Amino acid sequence: MSYATLSWRADAYHRFLQDLQSLADPKYKAFHERLCKTSRAEILGVRTPDTKRIAKEIAKGDADDFLALCGDTYYEELLIKGFVLGFQKKPLSGKRENLDAFVLQIDNWAVCDGFCAALKPKQTEYPYLYDWCCALLQTKGEYTRRTAIVLLMDYLLCDEYIDRVLEHLRAVRCDCYYVRMAVAWCLSVCFVQYKEKTLALLAENALDKETHNKAIQKCIDSYRVSAEDKAYLRTLKR
């Protein structure tokens, strides 16, 4: 089936689901279920190259019609929806309504992180992206806030935004595991790119103990951090 030329109606969507089911890999399903335990939808076990290939084809055609039909019976439906939103050739402002609705559906780290990596905004859209991330950080949802942090990490660790990004990370107060892990992950990337600024934040002990120590561990685990810096980071653990 050519998704790029498909007219999205109920029968076409049914065939799309049948295609997903035919691509299911039982071994990958079992593996992914162990990694992605919070997904409310059934995981079929379709591998990422296949979901990305399908999403890229859909994004070339009547993507808005697909997005209007897209359900959430399967984990892969939600993942493909996120990929389509990322691959769709529209400015962020033109996708904002669908983006806002989508992030409320996210219920696991894999869909969150895959969507963020696929979004790839233009540099001219960074101010708009930053404002959207700020809005997401004000929500209470675990995955809306994780989405904001991962987007900041993926696109806005640059001279213009680094101080603001670090301030947002410092201000996060959340008991949600996947938010804390996103903060730690983001800080480890900040350390590689802006070591002194990140060290200054860690030295403040402004983060909760778990996030602070996890950020340091992620820095230590990075092959991009020198042995000397790793030794110093160990002295900052609480």
LINRADA-V85279 format. One record per residue. N is the residue number from 1. SS is DSSP state (alpha for helix, beta for strand, coil for the rest). NEAR is the number of other ideal C-beta (glycine too) atoms within 10 Angstrom. D_CENTER is the distance of its C-alpha to the mean C-alpha in Angstrom with 1 decimal. Layout:
n	ss	near	d_center
N	SS	NEAR	D_CENTER
N	SS	NEAR	D_CENTER
//
This chain:
n	ss	near	d_center
1	coil	12	28.7
2	coil	8	27.7
3	coil	24	24.6
4	coil	13	25.1
5	coil	10	28.5
6	coil	18	28.0
7	coil	9	29.1
8	coil	20	26.7
9	coil	10	28.9
10	alpha	7	29.0
11	alpha	9	30.8
12	alpha	16	28.4
13	alpha	18	25.4
14	alpha	11	27.4
15	alpha	12	28.0
16	alpha	21	24.3
17	alpha	15	23.8
18	alpha	11	26.8
19	alpha	14	25.2
20	alpha	21	22.1
21	alpha	12	24.6
22	alpha	9	26.6
23	coil	17	23.8
24	coil	16	23.1
25	coil	14	23.7
26	alpha	9	25.0
27	alpha	8	24.4
28	alpha	16	20.8
29	alpha	15	20.5
30	alpha	11	22.1
31	alpha	13	20.0
32	alpha	21	16.6
33	alpha	14	18.1
34	alpha	7	18.7
35	alpha	11	15.2
36	coil	17	13.6
37	coil	9	16.2
38	coil	14	14.8
39	coil	21	14.4
40	coil	10	17.3
41	coil	19	17.7
42	beta	14	19.7
43	coil	21	18.1
44	coil	22	20.3
45	coil	20	19.4
46	coil	24	18.6
47	coil	14	17.4
48	alpha	14	14.4
49	alpha	8	16.9
50	alpha	16	18.6
51	alpha	21	15.7
52	alpha	17	14.7
53	alpha	15	18.5
54	alpha	22	19.0
55	alpha	25	16.2
56	alpha	16	17.7
57	alpha	17	21.1
58	alpha	25	20.2
59	alpha	23	18.8
60	alpha	16	22.1
61	coil	17	24.1
62	coil	17	24.1
63	alpha	24	20.4
64	alpha	15	21.1
65	alpha	16	23.6
66	alpha	22	21.2
67	alpha	19	18.5
68	alpha	11	21.4
69	alpha	16	22.4
70	coil	22	19.2
71	coil	11	19.5
72	coil	14	17.7
73	coil	12	20.4
74	beta	20	18.3
75	alpha	26	14.8
76	alpha	26	15.0
77	alpha	22	15.8
78	alpha	25	12.7
79	alpha	27	10.7
80	alpha	27	13.2
81	alpha	26	13.0
82	alpha	29	9.4
83	alpha	25	10.7
84	alpha	27	13.8
85	alpha	24	12.5
86	alpha	21	11.0
87	alpha	18	14.2
88	coil	21	16.6
89	coil	8	19.0
90	coil	13	19.0
91	coil	13	18.5
92	alpha	17	15.7
93	alpha	11	18.7
94	alpha	12	19.8
95	alpha	19	16.6
96	alpha	13	16.2
97	alpha	9	17.8
98	alpha	19	15.8
99	alpha	20	12.5
100	alpha	13	13.8
101	alpha	12	15.0
102	alpha	20	11.9
103	alpha	25	9.7
104	alpha	13	12.8
105	alpha	16	12.7
106	coil	25	9.5
107	coil	18	11.2
108	coil	23	9.4
109	alpha	21	6.9
110	alpha	19	7.1
111	alpha	27	6.5
112	alpha	24	3.4
113	alpha	20	2.4
114	alpha	23	5.2
115	alpha	24	5.2
116	alpha	23	3.9
117	alpha	15	6.3
118	alpha	20	8.6
119	alpha	23	9.2
120	coil	11	11.5
121	coil	18	13.5
122	coil	10	17.1
123	alpha	10	18.3
124	alpha	8	20.6
125	alpha	16	17.7
126	alpha	16	16.3
127	alpha	12	18.6
128	alpha	15	17.3
129	alpha	21	13.6
130	alpha	20	14.8
131	alpha	11	16.8
132	alpha	21	14.0
133	alpha	22	11.9
134	alpha	13	15.3
135	alpha	12	15.8
136	alpha	21	12.7
137	alpha	19	13.7
138	coil	9	17.0
139	coil	14	16.0
140	coil	8	16.7
141	coil	15	13.9
142	alpha	22	12.0
143	alpha	24	8.7
144	alpha	19	9.5
145	alpha	24	10.1
146	alpha	28	7.1
147	alpha	29	5.1
148	alpha	26	8.1
149	alpha	29	8.3
150	alpha	24	5.3
151	alpha	23	6.6
152	alpha	28	10.0
153	alpha	21	9.6
154	alpha	18	8.7
155	alpha	20	11.4
156	coil	19	13.7
157	coil	17	15.2
158	coil	12	18.5
159	coil	8	22.0
160	coil	11	21.7
161	coil	18	18.8
162	alpha	17	18.8
163	alpha	11	21.2
164	alpha	14	19.4
165	alpha	23	16.1
166	alpha	20	18.2
167	alpha	10	20.0
168	alpha	20	16.9
169	alpha	24	16.0
170	alpha	14	19.7
171	alpha	9	19.8
172	coil	20	17.2
173	coil	8	19.3
174	coil	18	17.7
175	coil	9	18.8
176	coil	15	15.6
177	alpha	13	14.7
178	alpha	19	10.9
179	alpha	22	11.2
180	alpha	22	13.8
181	alpha	18	12.2
182	alpha	29	9.3
183	alpha	25	12.4
184	alpha	22	14.2
185	alpha	18	11.8
186	alpha	25	11.6
187	alpha	26	15.4
188	alpha	23	16.1
189	alpha	19	14.8
190	alpha	24	16.7
191	alpha	25	19.7
192	alpha	15	19.8
193	alpha	13	19.8
194	coil	19	21.6
195	alpha	14	23.5
196	alpha	7	26.1
197	alpha	14	24.1
198	alpha	22	21.7
199	alpha	17	24.9
200	alpha	11	26.4
201	alpha	20	23.6
202	alpha	20	23.9
203	alpha	9	27.7
204	alpha	10	27.6
205	coil	11	26.4
206	coil	13	24.7
207	coil	23	21.8
208	coil	16	22.5
209	alpha	10	23.9
210	alpha	14	21.3
211	alpha	20	18.4
212	alpha	22	21.0
213	alpha	15	22.1
214	alpha	19	18.7
215	alpha	27	17.8
216	alpha	23	21.2
217	alpha	15	20.8
218	alpha	19	17.7
219	alpha	26	19.7
220	alpha	17	22.6
221	alpha	10	20.8
222	coil	15	19.7
223	coil	5	22.2
224	coil	11	21.8
225	coil	18	23.5
226	coil	10	27.3
227	alpha	8	29.5
228	alpha	8	31.2
229	alpha	17	28.0
230	alpha	14	26.9
231	alpha	10	30.4
232	alpha	12	30.2
233	alpha	20	26.8
234	alpha	12	28.4
235	alpha	7	30.9
236	coil	15	28.4
237	coil	12	27.3
238	coil	11	28.4
//
